[in-house]
Amino acid sequence: MVEGVFIEVGLIPNSDFIDFVEKNPAGEILINCAAETSVPGVFSAGDVTAVPEKQIVIAAGDGAKATLGAFKYLATHR
């Protein structure tokens, strides 16, 4: 009997296309708790970041934080 199946898409972040934000040696984008990168006005979320748990629910929550952070940034930097 199978009690669970865990599918893993990959461990290498697809971050090669962005070369102007700070990353760790694994290529993961470094963010703070507000999903801000090292470049003001640039936010990141999901498995491409250095957040330790790579889970859909964590990525979705981080996406919401990044969206709210971007909205706040745009509202104050017009």
Secondary structure as the mmCIF struct_conf table of DSSP 4:
data_model
#
loop_
_struct_conf.conf_type_id
_struct_conf.id
_struct_conf.beg_label_comp_id
_struct_conf.beg_label_asym_id
_struct_conf.beg_label_seq_id
_struct_conf.end_label_comp_id
_struct_conf.end_label_asym_id
_struct_conf.end_label_seq_id
BEND BEND1 LEU A 11 ILE A 12
TURN_TY1_P TURN_TY1_P1 ASP A 16 PHE A 17
BEND BEND2 PHE A 20 VAL A 21
STRN STRN1 LYS A 23 LYS A 23
TURN_TY1_P TURN_TY1_P2 PRO A 25 ALA A 26
BEND BEND3 GLY A 27 GLY A 27
HELX_LH_PP_P HELX_LH_PP_P1 GLU A 28 GLU A 28
STRN STRN2 ILE A 29 ILE A 29
HELX_LH_PP_P HELX_LH_PP_P2 LEU A 30 LEU A 30
TURN_TY1_P TURN_TY1_P3 CYS A 33 ALA A 34
STRN STRN3 GLU A 36 GLU A 36
BEND BEND4 SER A 38 VAL A 39
TURN_TY1_P TURN_TY1_P4 PRO A 40 GLY A 41
STRN STRN4 PHE A 43 PHE A 43
BEND BEND5 GLY A 46 GLY A 46
TURN_TY1_P TURN_TY1_P5 ASP A 47 VAL A 48
STRN STRN5 THR A 49 THR A 49
BEND BEND6 PRO A 52 PRO A 52
HELX_RH_AL_P HELX_RH_AL_P1 ILE A 56 THR A 76
#
